[in-house]
Amino acid sequence: MLELLLIFGGAAMLGGGMLFLRRKKKADGRADAARPRDRTPLTIRPGDIVSYLGTDYLVQARNIFDEEGFRWFEHELEDGPRRRVLVTSLDDRLRIYLLEPDPTLSATVGENPSDSLEVGLVRYRMVERGAAKVVREEEGPGNPPTDARYWEYAGPGGKVAWVVRRAGRTTVSIGEEIRSEGLLEIYPGAAE
């Protein structure tokens, strides 16, 4: 029994040490050697860790949207029971949205959402909509593309709403724009 406790205790200490090394940075801002490749919001992969304002999220999947050659990414994040979506794109500038799926809204939005959404006291206006092919990547091989329709809404103070209809299911997510890439820390997954 004592041997098992020593083995498990040693494994836990080793795992904690590895996490510490992955997060450690040199004084000049370069990543430590324990961090094999830098990630950006546009290169996040399943299995990576995204840290935002003190919360670490595990990237469960990445959905790659392609609309006639323009690509953007929807990263499915998990922090225990809490699920979030990180949407990243680069058009005229880098855009990063951190959103939370809202099952209640998802059930009430129809197949063709209106030009505006009201959530509580916040009114969102549609700024873009379209259709795209989506490929879902999880750890392991990718899946075949599916068709999706999307609607993007803007609210006051950087608030955003993101509606996606895919495979007969509508998902509404509400959140905010992250205006500084520096607020995110991205750590490559163990498969690197």
N, C-alpha and C positions, 0 to 999 in steps of 0.2 A: 504494500500500500504506500509506504514511504517513497519507494522508487517511482511509482506513478505520479505522486505529488511533485517530486523533483523534476521529472520529465516535463509535466504540464507547466510547472512554474518556469522552467528554463525556456520553453517554447513561447510563453507569454512575454517574458522579458526580451527575447529575441525579436518578436513581432513588434513590441513597443519601441525597441531601439531602431528597427527598420523604419517605422513611421516617423520617428524623430529625425532620422537622417534624411528622409525624403523631404521633410519640411524645412530643414536647415538650409540657409543661404549664406554665402560668403559676404563679407562686409562690403565688397565692391558691387554687389547686386547680382553677380553671376550665380547660376544654380550650382549646387553642390554636385559632386560626381555621382551621388546616389540617384540623381534625377537625369535619366539617360537622354531625353529629348524634351525641349521646351514645347509646350502646347500653347495654342492660341484659341480664342473662342471659335474659330473656324476649323480647327483641327482636333477638337474633342472627339474621343472615341468611347465606345462602350467599355466599362471597366475602369475608366478614369475617375478621379475624385475632383469635384469642383467645390471650392470653398468660397463662400460669400457671406460677409459680415458675421464671421464666427461659426457659421453652420457648414458642415461638410456633407456633400451630397454624392452618392454613388451614381454614375451614369449607367443606367440600365439598357438604354437603346438610343440609337440615332436615326432619325428619319430625314432622308435627303430629298428635298423638294426640287424639282427641275421644271421650270416653266420656259420652254423654248430656249434653253441654254443658260438661263439665269438660275443659279442654285442658291438655296439657303437651307439651314439646318434646324431641326427641332430635336433637342436632346431631352430624353425622359430621365428625370432625376428622382432619387429616393433618399430620404433621411428617416429611417425607421418607417412608421406608418404614413409619414407625410410625403406626398408626391408633388413634384413641381415640373415645369417645362421651361427649358432655356432655349429661346429662339435666337439664332445668330445669322446675320447676313451682311454682305458688303456690296453696297451699290454706290451711292455718292459718298457714303461714310459707313463705318462699322456700326451696326445696330445690334443691340443686345437687349432682349426682353426676358425677364423672369416672371413666369406666370404660374397660377395655380388653377388646375381644372375645377370647374364648378358643376357638379352633377345636376343640381337643381336647374341651372340655366340651360344646360345641355338638353334637358328633357323638354324645355319650353320653346326653344328656338326651332323654327321649322326648317324645311329644306332650302328655302330662299330667305335668309335673314334680311331684315329691313335696313334702311340707310342709317338707322341709329339704334342704339341699345341703351336701356336704362337699367342700372344696377344700383339698388339703394337710391341714394341721392345723386349719383354720378351719371351723367349723360355722355355716351360715347358716340362719335360720328364715324361713319365708314370712310376710310381713306384709300382703301385698295381692295380689290377682289379679283379672283381669277381661277384658273384651273392648272393643275400641275401633275406630273408623274411623281410618285413617292416610292423610294426604296427604303425599307426598314433594315437597319443593321443592328444585330445583337452580337454578343460574343459568339463567334462562329461564322458560318457562311451567311451571306446576305439573302434576302428574299426577293422574289420577282416584283417588278414595279406594279403599283396599283394607281388608279386614278383618284384624284382628290380635287375638291373645290375648297377655296379658302376665302375668308373675309377678315380684313384687318381694320380695327377701330382705334381711334385716338380719343383720349379724355383729357381733362385738365391736369396740369402738373406732372406730365410724363406717364400718366396712367394709360394702359392699353388693354384691349380685348382682342382675342384671337379665336376665330371660329374655323373649324376644319370639318368637312364632311367627307368621309371615306368609308367605303364598304358598307354603305347604308347607315352609318352611325355619325351623329353630329357631336362634336366636343367643343365646349366653350371654356376658354381659360381667361382669367383676369389677372392683371398684375401691373408691372411698371417697367419702364425703360431703365436700364443700368447705363448711366451716361459716361462712366469711366471704366475702361477695360481693366485698369489697375485695381479695381475693387474685387476682381476675381483672381483666385489662385487655382491653377489647374495642375494636377499631379497625374502623370501617366499611370495606367493600370499595371498590374503585375505581369501581364502578358507581353510587355515591352521587352 
